[in-house]
Amino acid sequence: MRRTEAARQLGGFVREHRTDGGRRLRQAGIMLVVGAVGTAFGVPVAVASVGTTEGAPKLAGLLLGVGVVGLGLGIWRLVQAFRTREQSFDIHERGLTHRVAGTATLIPWQDIASVGAHGEDGRPLAEARGMGFTCDITLNEGRRIRVDTFTEDVRQLAQTAHRAVHLGQHPEGRGSRRAD
């Protein structure tokens, strides 16, 4: 669906918020490599440490733990990157367009049940991992769209959606004039 068609239904275009799918893929690749290396070194150390009680079993456990966690997180991030490929959110005066992999869904503000934002995550590197700030958009039909810091200016997206849904303050599109 083209923006002009969405604009006819949802009003003037305000701004676009793109999701950085490349960054998700890079993180998945790094996690998968770390997991593969941990597993590749952990398995031989575990086999070699059978029957010993010295430090080798602890090292094997550490390496295998890193391997399993790295592979699990890498697969999770890879699935997430695939599910949200080419994702973007177009804000309009009367709603938003959620685009994923060439498919656009028009969501008028009245079709959104709630907008919840989860503030700063204090864990180390949370922002770099895309988990520093999240916004959950729940539709009346029950579907939930989670937006994280892989999406540019996610805080502004959350703020705009919250104002429109909960306060009735719709954004103004390009070319709109404010009536004073």
Backbone torsions as a table, in degrees:
resi	resn	phi	psi	omega
1	MET	NA	135.3	-179.1
2	ARG	-84.5	157.4	-179.8
3	ARG	-61.7	-32.5	-179.7
4	THR	-65.0	-38.0	177.3
5	GLU	-66.9	-42.4	178.7
6	ALA	-64.1	-38.6	-179.0
7	ALA	-63.9	-34.1	178.1
8	ARG	-64.1	-36.2	-177.0
9	GLN	-89.8	-35.9	-174.0
10	LEU	-110.5	4.4	179.8
11	GLY	87.9	-174.4	-175.0
12	GLY	-60.9	146.7	178.9
13	PHE	-72.0	136.1	179.8
14	VAL	-106.3	-59.4	179.7
15	ARG	-163.9	165.0	178.3
16	GLU	-115.9	143.1	175.5
17	HIS	-124.4	107.4	-179.6
18	ARG	-91.2	148.3	175.1
19	THR	-98.9	135.5	-177.9
20	ASP	-86.1	86.0	-179.9
21	GLY	-67.8	-30.2	178.1
22	GLY	-63.1	-38.6	178.2
23	ARG	-65.6	-39.7	176.2
24	ARG	-61.9	-43.7	-179.7
25	LEU	-65.0	-40.2	178.0
26	ARG	-62.9	-42.3	177.6
27	GLN	-63.7	-41.2	177.8
28	ALA	-60.5	-43.9	179.6
29	GLY	-61.7	-44.2	179.4
30	ILE	-62.7	-45.7	-179.5
31	MET	-64.4	-39.2	178.8
32	LEU	-66.5	-39.5	177.9
33	VAL	-65.4	-46.1	178.4
34	VAL	-59.6	-43.0	179.1
35	GLY	-64.2	-42.3	180.0
36	ALA	-66.1	-41.8	179.3
37	VAL	-65.9	-45.0	178.3
38	GLY	-59.4	-42.7	179.0
39	THR	-69.1	-42.5	-178.9
40	ALA	-61.2	-37.6	177.3
41	PHE	-84.5	-31.1	-176.6
42	GLY	-69.5	-39.1	-177.9
43	VAL	-63.8	-50.8	179.2
44	PRO	-62.9	-36.8	178.6
45	VAL	-66.3	-39.1	178.1
46	ALA	-64.5	-42.4	179.1
47	VAL	-65.2	-43.1	-179.0
48	ALA	-68.7	-24.6	-176.3
49	SER	-90.7	1.8	179.1
50	VAL	-62.8	127.0	178.8
51	GLY	90.6	-1.3	178.2
52	THR	-109.2	159.3	177.5
53	THR	-122.3	6.3	178.8
54	GLU	-74.8	-155.5	-174.5
55	GLY	-73.8	-14.8	-176.2
56	ALA	-60.0	-42.5	178.9
57	PRO	-62.4	-35.6	178.2
58	LYS	-67.2	-41.8	178.2
59	LEU	-64.6	-42.0	178.6
60	ALA	-61.3	-43.4	178.9
61	GLY	-62.7	-41.6	178.3
62	LEU	-62.9	-48.7	-179.2
63	LEU	-63.6	-43.3	179.2
64	LEU	-67.9	-35.8	176.7
65	GLY	-62.6	-46.5	177.2
66	VAL	-61.1	-41.3	-179.4
67	GLY	-63.0	-48.7	-178.1
68	VAL	-66.7	-44.3	179.2
69	VAL	-64.6	-44.4	179.2
70	GLY	-61.0	-44.2	178.6
71	LEU	-65.3	-42.7	179.7
72	GLY	-62.5	-47.7	179.0
73	LEU	-66.2	-36.9	178.5
74	GLY	-64.6	-42.6	178.4
75	ILE	-66.2	-43.0	178.8
76	TRP	-59.2	-46.3	-179.0
77	ARG	-67.5	-35.3	178.0
78	LEU	-65.0	-44.2	177.1
79	VAL	-62.4	-42.7	179.2
80	GLN	-61.9	-43.1	179.2
81	ALA	-63.7	-39.0	179.0
82	PHE	-67.8	-42.7	-178.3
83	ARG	-68.1	-26.4	-176.8
84	THR	-115.3	25.7	-178.9
85	ARG	-63.1	139.0	-179.9
86	GLU	56.8	32.4	-178.4
87	GLN	-78.0	140.0	172.5
88	SER	-155.2	160.7	178.4
89	PHE	-124.6	121.8	175.6
90	ASP	-102.3	120.9	177.5
91	ILE	-89.1	131.0	176.0
92	HIS	-122.6	173.7	-178.7
93	GLU	-62.4	-39.8	-174.6
94	ARG	-112.3	18.2	178.9
95	GLY	161.4	-166.3	179.1
96	LEU	-135.8	157.4	175.2
97	THR	-111.1	124.8	177.1
98	HIS	-102.7	115.9	-178.9
99	ARG	-109.0	130.9	175.0
100	VAL	-142.1	123.8	175.3
101	ALA	49.0	45.3	175.9
102	GLY	84.2	-4.3	178.5
103	THR	-103.9	131.3	-179.5
104	ALA	-114.4	134.6	175.8
105	THR	-117.9	122.4	177.8
106	LEU	-85.1	128.9	-178.3
107	ILE	-127.7	99.8	175.5
108	PRO	-65.5	153.1	-178.1
109	TRP	-56.5	-35.9	-178.1
110	GLN	-71.7	-12.9	176.2
111	ASP	-86.0	-1.6	179.8
112	ILE	-99.5	122.4	-179.5
113	ALA	-77.5	-42.5	-178.8
114	SER	-157.3	156.3	174.8
115	VAL	-128.9	118.8	179.5
116	GLY	-121.3	135.1	178.5
117	ALA	-116.4	137.9	178.6
118	HIS	-114.7	113.3	-172.2
119	GLY	-63.7	-162.5	-173.4
120	GLU	-53.8	126.6	175.6
121	ASP	-90.4	121.3	-174.6
122	GLY	-80.6	-0.9	-178.7
123	ARG	-70.0	150.6	-179.8
124	PRO	-58.8	137.1	177.3
125	LEU	59.4	22.3	-178.7
126	ALA	-60.7	-42.8	-179.3
127	GLU	-63.9	-42.6	-179.9
128	ALA	-65.0	-31.1	179.7
129	ARG	-84.0	-0.6	-180.0
130	GLY	82.3	15.1	-175.4
131	MET	-116.7	11.7	-177.0
132	GLY	-70.6	-34.0	-179.2
133	PHE	-147.7	133.5	177.1
134	THR	-131.5	152.1	178.0
135	CYS	-129.4	126.8	176.8
136	ASP	-107.4	122.0	176.8
137	ILE	-108.3	114.0	-178.8
138	THR	-104.9	125.0	-179.3
139	LEU	-86.9	160.0	179.6
140	ASN	-58.1	-31.5	-179.6
141	GLU	-75.7	-5.6	177.9
142	GLY	102.7	-15.9	179.0
143	ARG	-66.3	142.7	-179.6
144	ARG	-121.3	135.2	176.7
145	ILE	-114.4	120.6	178.7
146	ARG	-102.1	129.0	179.3
147	VAL	-118.7	129.9	-178.3
148	ASP	-122.4	-171.5	-174.1
149	THR	-75.0	4.6	168.8
150	PHE	-74.3	-16.7	178.3
151	THR	-92.8	128.3	-176.3
152	GLU	-62.9	136.7	177.1
153	ASP	52.4	46.4	-177.6
154	VAL	-61.3	-31.0	179.7
155	ARG	-64.9	-41.2	178.4
156	GLN	-67.7	-38.7	176.3
157	LEU	-59.8	-47.0	179.8
158	ALA	-62.8	-42.3	-179.0
159	GLN	-64.8	-44.5	179.9
160	THR	-63.9	-45.8	-179.7
161	ALA	-65.2	-41.6	178.8
162	HIS	-61.0	-46.8	-179.9
163	ARG	-61.2	-42.6	-177.5
164	ALA	-69.1	-43.1	-174.8
165	VAL	-79.5	-48.2	-172.3
166	HIS	-93.1	-25.6	-176.6
167	LEU	-112.8	-8.6	-179.4
168	GLY	71.9	17.7	179.3
169	GLN	-96.9	92.1	-176.8
170	HIS	-78.9	144.1	179.9
171	PRO	-72.3	158.3	177.7
172	GLU	-97.2	132.3	179.6
173	GLY	-82.8	172.7	179.0
174	ARG	-63.8	134.3	178.3
175	GLY	86.9	-6.8	179.1
176	SER	-78.7	143.5	177.8
177	ARG	-112.6	136.8	179.0
178	ARG	-78.8	130.4	177.9
179	ALA	-85.9	115.3	-179.3
180	ASP	-94.3	NA	NA
